[in-house]
Structure formats: C-alpha cells, structure tokens
Amino acid sequence: MRRDVAALRSLLPPGDNVRFELSNGGVGTGGHALRRAVEVTDRRGRVLGRVVVGLPLGDGLIHRLDAAAGVPEGDGLAIAQNGRYLTPRLETGGRRSMWTPLASGSDLRLVAFAPNEPIADATSDTRRRVFFAALLTLALAALAWWIFMRFTSSRPASAAPPRRRAHDFDSDPTGRRAREAVALVGEALAATHDPAALLPVIVESAGGATGAVGARLISEGAERVRAGEPDSGGQPLSVSLGTDDEHVGSLLIYPARGRPFTEDEGRLAHWLAAQASIALENARLHRAVEQQAITDDLTGLANRRRFTETLGLEVSRAERFGGSLALVLADLDDFKRVNDLYGHQVGDEVLRRFADLMRESVREFDLAVRHGGEEFAVLVPETDLEGGARLAERLAEALRGARFASRAGESFSVTSSFGVAAFPEAASAEQLMLAADRALYRAKKAGKNRVIRAD
C-alpha cells in the first residue's frame, strides 16, 4: 500500500487542486468548495477510490474568470456562498449586475459588479445639456423681448399712444408687467420640468402681463386652468399654446368689460404665448429624456436603474413608518429554447406580452420592472409575503393561459418561475433582493413553473 501511495503521489500534478481518496485515507489536498469527484472501479465493479478535483476560490480564479469572460475595465467578479462573499468583491463598484448559480448541487453564486461612476456621469451629462437648453431658451426670450421693445419704442410720433389702465401708475406698465411675467415663467421652469406644474404659472403670468381680469386654458373642449375672474371680463383674446408636434390648448385672456386690449397688449399676449410654448416644449423634452433613462425600451417597464433606486427608497420608507414591502422576482422558464426554436423576434414578443400581463396585474403604485434578459421583478409596497405570493400566483396563472405563435403559425406556451420575499423579514434592500433571488433559485431547482416563498 505504501508503494501505491507513493505511485499516487507521483501522479499528482503541481498545485493543490487534486486529491485521491482511498478507503484508508487520502493523498493530496483539493478540499475546496467548488469541486468534482469521480469514482474509480476495477473490472469487477468494486470501488477502489475517488479522484477529487477542486478549484480554489481565490484571487487567481477571479483574475482568470475576468480574462475569460472579457469583463470590462472597472467591472469585477466575485463568488458568494449562502450570501457570504468567498472572494474579494469589487471595491469601486457598488451596483450588482448579475447573481447566478456557479455550480449545480451547491449554493455557490457568481456575482458581477459594475461601478456606479459611468452611470452617474451619463446622467449628469444629460442634466447638464437640459440645463443649458433651458438657459438658452431664457436668453432667446430676453432677446426677443428687447427687440419687441425697440420696435414699439421706435414708432412715429404721430402714432396714437396706447390706452393705459386707470390702476397703472408706472410710466411703462406693459413693459414692467411683461418683465415680471417672463421672470415668473423662468423661475417656474428652473424649479420644475413638469408641464402640468408650469401651466398655472403661464396662465397667471399672461393675465397679469396684459392687465386682464382673468384667463383660462382650454384643452380638448374642457377648462384645465383658470386664473383671476374671467367670467367678469369682456370678449377674450385667444392665443395658441404648443408647438407643431404637440398642441397644448388655447389660452383665453379676458380684458375688463368696455376696455379691450390695446394693440401692444395683444402683441405681448402672442409673444408670451410663444415663449411659454418653448418652455413647455423644453419641459416635455426634459421629461422624455428622464423617462428614457429609467425605462426599458423593449417592454416599456421600468429598467434596472429605476428598480435599484426605488428599492432603496421603498425599504427606507417602510422602515421609517413601520410598513411592509414585498418583492417578486420572475424568470421565464427555458427562454433560450424559445429564441433558438422560433427566433428572437418571437422571443421579444413573449417578453412584451409578459410585460403587458404584469401591467394588468399590478396596482398603480406598484413598480413592474424588466430586470434584464428574461428576468422581471415587481415591487409591491404595503404588502406582506403572502400578498406578494398571491400576486406571483396570478402572474403565473395568466402566463400559463397565454398562447404564442411562431412565424410559421405554430402555437406554444411559456411558463415562469417566481421567488417572493418581504420586508421586514429581510431587513435591508440587499437582504430582500438576496432572499427573493434564493427563492427563485429554489423554484428553478424544484422543477420550474412554480412560486416559492423565501424562508
């Protein structure tokens, strides 16, 4: 036996990742968390021993994985077991981008991290562009008003002076009111990019600048905003708000009865409407850019970035006010097979259909998310573990009842696995995500097409 052991030792390769296990002991090391064993038998089928090959979970493995996977510079990989990291995680990256099983039969997971800085830089760049666009709009507005005032002040001496209101004591009341109106709209645009919040400011400013007794904004035949007392006024002046791409509505400005607007005040009303339309368009574009940054292009659901931000906020809110929060993770079963058999266009249609089912099943204040690939999530505020599980069961049943068609007309169905966890059972955003992810992994391992609650 000593000669056998010596022979086995001579077969051991350099390193510490191979071990021979005999009935009377072992030769070599290789006792690592990630390993594979093969039994060795004789011709009669008797087991002589086992050859165990282990993979050390150290920095060397991570460097080899980085190189083999083509991980971009700045990103990194780590290995975790039972929620505990076995290898150093990326120091500069705070955002987990993947958490996937590394080996069957164990709880080893491969975790990928991406740094926050590129995302933050891209976001700040977009905000800078919108900010400079807003400044340019205000500068153009000021220039147009300066030209307008130069034009009106250069009229011939024989021209009749405009009528003044009895309550105006300023030597240039129209100009003063116009400057105040422009300043008010500019301050509102700097404070918010919500068109609905800008409309009352625009209506109020237009009425004040022209000395009107009231103003109204009419859109699609209904009154949306009212300022002053338009019912007590005379025949209104109507100006249009909006651009060629989007018509907001008609702005009706009411003068005092028996005192119609002067020609200057009429021109001022149209000029203010044009500037207000530019401000509304800038606000709409800003909102569109923000929406694109947090929305998945294919499904129209929220994307991973918005999910990560909202998850932290909802956990903080639930912790502060003593509420509950459920998290449902979903993963379409065998989705790669759908793409392989029917093509990616059909696969995209499956993803969009499942997104529609999610929108139909969740409440208005729930957040439905495409987490990436065929993975989805739903954040369900003010809901416990059982409530989240009921939502997952409804989604699973709706998807099982849906039928899909290939380009050749072949009908097929798709199922999904679900993992559900809840706060405060999981005491933080990271623990909540980890608990739901583990439950989803158990659902996959148990045969798919089922809902598993977190322990």
C-alpha positions as CSV (number, residue, x, y, z in Angstrom):
1,M,0.0,0.0,0.0
2,R,2.9,2.3,0.7
3,R,4.1,1.7,-2.9
4,D,0.6,2.5,-4.1
5,V,0.5,5.7,-2.2
6,A,3.9,6.7,-3.5
7,A,2.8,6.0,-7.0
8,L,-0.3,8.1,-6.5
9,R,1.8,11.0,-5.1
10,S,3.9,10.9,-8.2
11,L,0.8,11.3,-10.4
12,L,-0.3,14.4,-8.5
13,P,0.0,17.5,-10.8
14,P,1.7,20.6,-9.4
15,G,-0.6,22.6,-7.2
16,D,-3.2,21.7,-4.6
17,N,-6.3,21.1,-6.5
18,V,-6.3,17.3,-6.9
19,R,-6.8,14.6,-4.3
20,F,-7.0,10.8,-4.3
21,E,-9.4,9.4,-1.7
22,L,-8.9,5.7,-0.7
23,S,-10.6,3.6,1.9
24,N,-7.8,4.0,4.3
25,G,-7.1,7.7,3.8
26,G,-6.3,10.3,1.1
27,V,-3.5,11.6,-0.9
28,G,-3.2,15.3,-1.8
29,T,-5.4,18.3,-1.0
30,G,-8.2,19.7,-3.2
31,G,-10.7,20.2,-0.4
32,H,-12.3,23.3,-1.9
33,A,-15.9,24.5,-2.1
34,L,-16.1,24.0,-5.8
35,R,-15.0,20.5,-6.7
36,R,-15.9,17.5,-8.9
37,A,-15.3,13.8,-7.8
38,V,-15.1,10.7,-10.0
39,E,-15.2,7.1,-8.6
40,V,-12.5,4.6,-9.8
41,T,-13.6,0.9,-10.0
42,D,-11.9,-2.3,-11.0
43,R,-13.1,-4.7,-13.7
44,R,-15.5,-6.4,-11.2
45,G,-17.1,-3.1,-10.3
46,R,-15.6,-2.7,-6.9
47,V,-14.9,0.9,-5.9
48,L,-11.2,1.4,-5.4
49,G,-11.4,5.1,-4.5
50,R,-12.2,8.6,-5.8
51,V,-10.4,11.3,-7.7
52,V,-11.4,14.7,-6.5
53,V,-10.5,17.8,-8.4
54,G,-11.1,21.1,-6.5
55,L,-11.0,24.7,-7.7
56,P,-9.5,27.2,-5.2
57,L,-11.8,30.2,-4.7
58,G,-9.1,32.9,-4.6
59,D,-7.9,35.9,-6.4
60,G,-6.3,33.8,-9.0
61,L,-9.6,32.2,-10.0
62,I,-11.2,35.7,-10.2
63,H,-8.4,37.0,-12.4
64,R,-8.8,34.0,-14.8
65,L,-12.6,34.5,-14.8
66,D,-12.2,38.2,-15.6
67,A,-9.9,37.4,-18.5
68,A,-12.1,34.5,-19.9
69,A,-15.3,36.5,-19.6
70,G,-13.9,39.7,-21.1
71,V,-15.1,41.8,-18.1
72,P,-14.7,45.5,-19.0
73,E,-12.1,47.5,-17.2
74,G,-13.6,48.8,-13.9
75,D,-16.0,45.9,-13.5
76,G,-15.3,42.8,-11.5
77,L,-16.4,39.4,-10.4
78,A,-16.8,37.7,-7.0
79,I,-18.0,34.3,-5.7
80,A,-20.6,34.0,-2.9
81,Q,-21.9,31.1,-0.9
82,N,-25.0,31.3,1.3
83,G,-25.0,35.1,0.9
84,R,-21.3,35.4,2.1
85,Y,-18.6,36.5,-0.3
86,L,-15.7,34.0,-0.6
87,T,-13.6,36.2,-2.8
88,P,-12.9,39.9,-2.6
89,R,-15.7,41.9,-4.2
90,L,-15.1,44.9,-6.5
91,E,-14.0,47.8,-4.2
92,T,-15.0,50.6,-6.6
93,G,-18.3,49.1,-7.8
94,G,-21.4,49.3,-5.7
95,R,-24.0,48.0,-8.2
96,R,-24.6,44.3,-8.6
97,S,-25.3,43.4,-12.2
98,M,-25.6,39.6,-12.0
99,W,-26.1,36.9,-9.4
100,T,-26.2,33.5,-11.0
101,P,-25.6,29.8,-9.8
102,L,-22.0,28.8,-10.4
103,A,-22.3,25.1,-9.9
104,S,-25.2,22.6,-9.6
105,G,-25.6,21.0,-6.2
106,S,-24.2,23.9,-4.2
107,D,-25.1,27.4,-3.2
108,L,-22.2,28.9,-5.0
109,R,-23.1,32.0,-7.0
110,L,-21.1,34.1,-9.4
111,V,-21.6,37.8,-8.8
112,A,-20.7,40.6,-11.2
113,F,-20.3,44.2,-10.1
114,A,-20.4,47.3,-12.2
115,P,-19.1,50.7,-11.0
116,N,-21.7,53.5,-10.4
117,E,-19.5,56.3,-11.8
118,P,-20.2,55.7,-15.6
119,I,-24.0,55.7,-14.9
120,A,-23.7,58.8,-12.7
121,D,-21.5,60.6,-15.3
122,A,-24.0,59.8,-18.1
123,T,-26.9,61.1,-16.0
124,S,-25.1,64.3,-15.0
125,D,-24.2,64.9,-18.7
126,T,-27.8,64.6,-19.7
127,R,-28.9,67.0,-17.0
128,R,-26.2,69.5,-18.0
129,R,-27.5,69.5,-21.5
130,V,-31.1,70.1,-20.4
131,F,-29.9,72.9,-18.0
132,F,-28.0,74.7,-20.8
133,A,-31.0,74.3,-23.2
134,A,-33.2,76.0,-20.5
135,L,-30.7,78.8,-20.2
136,L,-30.6,79.3,-23.9
137,T,-34.4,79.5,-24.0
138,L,-34.5,82.2,-21.4
139,A,-31.7,84.1,-23.3
140,L,-33.7,83.9,-26.5
141,A,-36.8,85.1,-24.7
142,A,-34.9,88.1,-23.3
143,L,-33.5,88.9,-26.7
144,A,-36.9,88.7,-28.4
145,W,-38.4,91.0,-25.8
146,W,-35.6,93.5,-26.2
147,I,-36.3,93.6,-30.0
148,F,-40.0,93.9,-29.4
149,M,-39.5,96.9,-27.0
150,R,-37.1,98.6,-29.5
151,F,-39.7,98.1,-32.2
152,T,-42.6,99.6,-30.2
153,S,-40.5,102.5,-28.9
154,S,-39.4,103.5,-32.4
155,R,-43.0,104.2,-33.7
156,P,-43.6,107.6,-35.4
157,A,-44.6,110.5,-33.1
158,S,-48.0,110.7,-34.9
159,A,-48.9,107.3,-33.8
160,A,-51.6,107.2,-31.1
161,P,-50.3,106.3,-27.7
162,P,-51.7,103.0,-26.3
163,R,-54.5,103.3,-23.7
164,R,-53.4,102.9,-20.1
165,R,-55.3,101.2,-17.4
166,A,-56.6,103.5,-14.6
167,H,-54.7,101.5,-12.0
168,D,-51.3,101.6,-13.8
169,F,-49.1,104.4,-12.4
170,D,-45.8,103.1,-13.9
171,S,-44.6,105.1,-16.9
172,D,-44.3,101.8,-18.9
173,P,-46.8,99.4,-17.3
174,T,-46.9,97.0,-20.2
175,G,-43.1,96.6,-20.2
176,R,-43.0,96.2,-16.5
177,R,-45.7,93.5,-16.4
178,A,-44.0,91.7,-19.3
179,R,-40.7,91.6,-17.5
180,E,-42.4,90.3,-14.4
181,A,-44.2,87.6,-16.5
182,V,-41.0,86.4,-18.2
183,A,-39.2,86.3,-14.8
184,L,-42.1,84.3,-13.3
185,V,-42.1,81.7,-16.1
186,G,-38.3,81.5,-16.0
187,E,-38.3,80.8,-12.2
188,A,-41.0,78.2,-12.7
189,L,-39.0,76.5,-15.4
190,A,-35.9,76.4,-13.2
191,A,-37.9,74.9,-10.3
192,T,-39.7,72.2,-12.2
193,H,-39.8,70.4,-15.6
194,D,-43.4,69.2,-15.1
195,P,-45.6,70.7,-17.8
196,A,-48.7,70.3,-15.5
197,A,-47.0,72.5,-12.9
198,L,-46.0,75.1,-15.5
199,L,-49.4,75.7,-16.9
200,P,-50.9,77.6,-13.9
201,V,-47.9,79.9,-13.9
202,I,-48.2,80.6,-17.6
203,V,-51.9,81.4,-17.4
204,E,-51.4,83.6,-14.3
205,S,-48.5,85.4,-16.0
206,A,-50.3,86.0,-19.3
207,G,-53.2,87.6,-17.4
208,G,-51.0,89.8,-15.2
209,A,-48.8,90.9,-18.1
210,T,-51.7,92.1,-20.2
211,G,-53.7,93.6,-17.3
212,A,-56.5,91.2,-17.9
213,V,-59.2,90.4,-15.3
214,G,-58.8,86.7,-15.8
215,A,-57.5,83.9,-18.1
216,R,-58.4,80.3,-18.9
217,L,-56.7,77.4,-20.6
218,I,-59.0,75.3,-22.8
219,S,-57.8,71.9,-24.0
220,E,-59.9,69.3,-25.9
221,G,-63.0,71.3,-25.1
222,A,-62.5,71.4,-21.3
223,E,-61.1,74.0,-19.0
224,R,-57.8,72.9,-17.5
225,V,-56.6,76.0,-15.7
226,R,-58.3,79.2,-14.5
227,A,-56.8,82.4,-13.1
228,G,-58.5,85.6,-11.9
229,E,-62.2,86.2,-12.7
230,P,-62.6,85.5,-16.4
231,D,-66.4,85.4,-16.1
232,S,-66.4,89.1,-15.3
233,G,-64.4,90.1,-18.4
234,G,-65.3,91.1,-21.9
235,Q,-64.6,89.4,-25.2
236,P,-61.4,87.3,-24.7
237,L,-58.3,87.3,-26.8
238,S,-57.4,83.7,-27.9
239,V,-53.8,82.6,-28.4
240,S,-52.5,79.1,-29.0
241,L,-50.1,77.2,-26.7
242,G,-47.9,74.4,-28.1
243,T,-45.7,73.5,-31.0
244,D,-46.2,71.8,-34.3
245,D,-45.5,68.5,-32.6
246,E,-47.8,68.9,-29.6
247,H,-50.8,71.3,-29.2
248,V,-51.4,72.1,-25.5
249,G,-54.5,74.2,-25.8
250,S,-56.0,77.6,-26.3
251,L,-55.2,80.4,-23.8
252,L,-58.2,82.8,-23.4
253,I,-57.3,86.2,-21.9
254,Y,-60.2,88.4,-20.7
255,P,-60.0,92.2,-20.6
256,A,-62.2,94.3,-18.4
257,R,-65.6,95.0,-19.8
258,G,-65.7,98.0,-22.1
259,R,-61.8,98.2,-22.1
260,P,-60.5,96.0,-24.9
261,F,-56.8,95.2,-25.2
262,T,-54.5,97.7,-26.8
263,E,-52.5,96.7,-29.9
264,D,-49.3,96.5,-27.8
265,E,-51.1,94.2,-25.2
266,G,-52.3,92.0,-28.0
267,R,-48.8,91.6,-29.4
268,L,-47.5,91.0,-25.9
269,A,-50.0,88.2,-25.3
270,H,-49.0,86.4,-28.5
271,W,-45.3,86.8,-27.7
272,L,-45.8,85.5,-24.2
273,A,-47.7,82.5,-25.6
274,A,-44.8,81.8,-27.9
275,Q,-42.2,81.9,-25.1
276,A,-44.5,79.8,-22.9
277,S,-44.8,77.2,-25.7
278,I,-41.0,77.0,-25.9
279,A,-40.8,76.5,-22.1
280,L,-43.4,73.7,-22.2
281,E,-41.6,72.0,-25.1
282,N,-38.3,72.1,-23.1
283,A,-40.1,70.7,-20.1
284,R,-41.6,67.9,-22.3
285,L,-38.2,67.1,-23.8
286,H,-36.6,67.0,-20.3
287,R,-39.2,64.6,-19.0
288,A,-38.8,62.4,-22.1
289,V,-35.0,62.2,-21.5
290,E,-35.6,61.3,-17.9
291,Q,-38.2,58.7,-18.8
292,Q,-35.9,57.1,-21.4
293,A,-33.1,56.8,-18.7
294,I,-35.4,54.8,-16.4
295,T,-37.5,52.8,-18.9
296,D,-36.8,49.5,-20.7
297,D,-37.0,50.1,-24.5
298,L,-38.5,46.7,-25.4
299,T,-41.2,46.3,-22.8
300,G,-41.9,49.9,-21.6
301,L,-41.5,48.7,-18.0
302,A,-39.1,50.3,-15.5
303,N,-35.5,49.3,-16.0
304,R,-32.8,48.0,-13.6
305,R,-31.6,51.5,-12.8
306,R,-35.0,52.7,-11.6
307,F,-35.6,49.4,-9.7
308,T,-32.4,49.8,-7.8
309,E,-33.2,53.4,-6.8
310,T,-36.8,52.7,-5.9
311,L,-36.0,49.5,-3.9
312,G,-33.7,51.5,-1.5
313,L,-36.3,54.3,-1.2
314,E,-39.2,51.9,-0.5
315,V,-37.2,49.9,2.1
316,S,-36.3,53.2,3.9
317,R,-39.9,54.3,3.8
318,A,-41.2,51.0,5.1
319,E,-38.6,51.0,7.9
320,R,-39.4,54.6,8.9
321,F,-43.1,54.2,9.0
322,G,-43.3,50.5,10.1
323,G,-44.8,49.3,6.8
324,S,-44.2,46.2,4.7
325,L,-42.8,45.6,1.3
326,A,-42.9,42.6,-0.9
327,L,-40.5,41.8,-3.8
328,V,-41.5,39.3,-6.6
329,L,-38.7,38.0,-8.9
330,A,-39.7,36.2,-12.1
331,D,-37.6,34.3,-14.6
332,L,-39.2,32.9,-17.8
333,D,-38.5,29.1,-18.0
334,D,-36.4,27.8,-20.8
335,F,-36.5,31.1,-22.6
336,K,-33.3,30.4,-24.6
337,R,-35.2,27.5,-26.1
338,V,-37.9,29.9,-27.3
339,N,-35.3,32.1,-29.1
340,D,-33.5,29.0,-30.5
341,L,-36.7,27.4,-31.9
342,Y,-38.7,30.4,-33.0
343,G,-36.2,33.3,-33.3
344,H,-35.5,36.4,-31.4
345,Q,-38.5,38.4,-32.8
346,V,-40.9,35.9,-31.4
347,G,-38.9,35.9,-28.2
348,D,-39.2,39.7,-28.0
349,E,-43.0,39.3,-28.4
350,V,-43.1,36.9,-25.5
351,L,-41.3,39.4,-23.3
352,R,-43.6,42.2,-24.4
353,R,-46.7,40.0,-23.7
354,F,-45.5,39.1,-20.2
355,A,-44.8,42.8,-19.5
356,D,-48.5,43.5,-20.5
357,L,-49.7,40.8,-18.1
358,M,-47.6,42.4,-15.4
359,R,-49.2,45.9,-16.0
360,E,-52.6,44.3,-16.0
361,S,-52.0,42.6,-12.6
362,V,-50.3,45.2,-10.5
363,R,-51.6,48.3,-8.8
364,E,-50.9,51.8,-10.0
365,F,-48.3,52.4,-7.2
366,D,-46.6,49.0,-7.7
367,L,-43.4,49.0,-9.8
368,A,-43.1,46.4,-12.5
369,V,-39.6,46.0,-13.8
370,R,-37.7,44.2,-16.5
371,H,-34.6,43.4,-14.5
372,G,-32.6,42.1,-17.6
373,G,-33.0,39.5,-20.3
374,E,-35.9,37.2,-19.3
375,E,-35.8,38.3,-15.7
376,F,-38.6,40.5,-14.2
377,A,-39.4,42.0,-10.8
378,V,-42.3,43.7,-9.1
379,L,-42.0,45.9,-6.0
380,V,-45.3,45.8,-4.0
381,P,-45.4,48.4,-1.2
382,E,-47.7,47.9,1.8
383,T,-47.8,44.1,1.1
384,D,-46.5,41.2,3.1
385,L,-45.0,37.9,2.0
386,E,-48.4,36.2,1.4
387,G,-49.7,39.2,-0.6
388,G,-46.6,39.1,-2.8
389,A,-47.1,35.3,-3.3
390,R,-50.7,35.8,-4.3
391,L,-49.6,38.3,-6.9
392,A,-47.0,35.9,-8.2
393,E,-49.6,33.1,-8.5
394,R,-51.9,35.4,-10.5
395,L,-49.0,36.2,-12.9
396,A,-48.0,32.5,-13.2
397,E,-51.6,31.6,-14.0
398,A,-52.0,34.4,-16.5
399,L,-48.8,33.4,-18.3
400,R,-49.8,29.7,-18.4
401,G,-53.1,30.7,-20.1
402,A,-51.4,32.8,-22.7
403,R,-50.7,31.3,-26.2
404,F,-48.0,32.5,-28.5
405,A,-47.5,31.8,-32.2
406,S,-44.3,31.3,-34.2
407,R,-43.7,32.9,-37.6
408,A,-44.8,29.6,-39.1
409,G,-48.1,29.7,-37.2
410,E,-47.1,27.1,-34.6
411,S,-48.7,27.7,-31.2
412,F,-46.8,27.3,-28.0
413,S,-47.0,28.4,-24.3
414,V,-44.4,29.7,-21.8
415,T,-44.1,29.4,-18.0
416,S,-42.2,31.2,-15.4
417,S,-40.6,30.6,-12.0
418,F,-41.1,33.0,-9.2
419,G,-39.3,33.9,-5.9
420,V,-41.0,36.1,-3.3
421,A,-39.5,37.8,-0.3
422,A,-40.7,40.6,2.0
423,F,-39.5,43.3,4.4
424,P,-39.2,43.3,7.4
425,E,-38.4,39.6,7.3
426,A,-35.5,40.7,5.1
427,A,-34.1,43.6,7.0
428,S,-32.4,45.6,4.1
429,A,-32.6,46.2,0.4
430,E,-29.7,43.9,-0.2
431,Q,-31.1,41.1,2.0
432,L,-34.5,41.5,0.4
433,M,-33.0,41.0,-3.1
434,L,-30.9,38.1,-1.9
435,A,-33.9,36.3,-0.2
436,A,-36.1,36.7,-3.3
437,D,-33.2,35.5,-5.6
438,R,-32.6,32.4,-3.4
439,A,-36.4,31.6,-3.5
440,L,-36.3,32.0,-7.3
441,Y,-33.3,29.6,-7.5
442,R,-35.2,27.1,-5.4
443,A,-38.2,27.4,-7.7
444,K,-36.0,26.7,-10.7
445,K,-34.3,23.7,-9.0
446,A,-37.6,22.2,-7.9
447,G,-38.8,21.9,-11.5
448,K,-39.7,25.4,-12.6
449,N,-43.3,26.8,-13.3
450,R,-43.9,27.5,-9.6
451,V,-43.9,30.1,-6.8
452,I,-41.5,29.8,-3.9
453,R,-41.6,32.0,-0.8
454,A,-38.4,33.0,1.0
455,D,-37.6,31.1,4.2
